[in-house]
Amino acid sequence: MDGVEPELVDDAEHALMHEPGVLGVRDLKMRWIGHRLHADAELDIDPRATLAEAHAIAHSAEHSLTHAVPKLATALVHVYPAHDAANSEV
C-alpha cells in the first residue's frame, strides 16, 4: 500500500491552518486512489458562525488545499464548531 508523503500532509495542514476562519484542524486524511490524491479534513471554526459563513470557510479551504498540494484531485472539508475544552463536561 502506498503512503502519502509526509511533506504533502504538512503542506495540506499548513494551508488549512492559514485559512481565514479556521481555528484548528481536528483531522486530516489523505490517500492515493490510483494516481489521484484525495483529502478529507475536519476543521474547527467559530461556533457563532452562520451556516453560510461555515459553508464559505469550507469551500475556501477546499480551494486552498487543491492549490497547495500537487496532484490533489479532490478535497472534502467538514467544519465543526470549536469548543472550549475547559468549559466542556467530561
N, C-alpha and C positions, 0 to 999 in steps of 0.2 A: 504494500500500500504506500502510495506516495504522500509524504507530508508536505505541508505548506512551509516555505522558508520562513524562519523567524523574522527576517527583515521585512517581509511583506506584512506580517501580522503587526509588527511595530509601526510600519508606515500607516496601516489602517487605523490603529489605535490613536496614533498621533493626530491624524486627520480628524477623527471623531472628537477627540478632546479639545480641539481648537475650533470646533464648530460652534457658532453663537447659539446659546440656549441650552447647550449640553452641559450638565453638571457632573456627569460621570458615565463611565462605560461599565455596565453590570456584567456583560458577557459579550464575547466576540468569537464567532466560529467561522473558520474559513476552510474550504475544501476544494480540491480539484475534482471535477467531473469531466472525464475525458481530458481535453486540452483547455478547458474553460475553468476559471476560478470563480467561486461563489462565496458570498459572505452573508452571515446573519449576525445582526448586532442588537443588543438590548441596551438602551440608554436611559439615564435618569435626567429628567427635566424638572423645571419648577412646577410644583403641584398646583399652582394657581393658573397655569397656562390654560387657555381655552382649547377646545378641540381643534379649531382652525390653526392656532399657534402651534400645537403639538404636531399637527399634520405637516405644517410648513417646516418645522425643525427636522422631522423625519425625512421629508423629501430632499431638503438641502443636504442632510447628512449622506443620503444615498448618492446624490450627485457628487459630493466631495470625495466619497470613497472611490467612485469609478474613475475619478481623475487622479487620485493619489496613489492608486495601486495598479501597476501594469498588469495586463491580462485579466483584470476583474471584469467578468461578464455581467454579473448581477449582484445586487446588494438588497437585502431585505432588512429594514430597520424597524424595530419596535421601540416605542417610547413609554416610559413609566413615570409616575410622579415620584420624585425623590422624597425620602422621608428622613427625618432626624432620628438617628439611632438612639440618641439619649432620651427622646420622648416616646419611643415605641415600647409597648409592653411585650415581654417575652412569654 
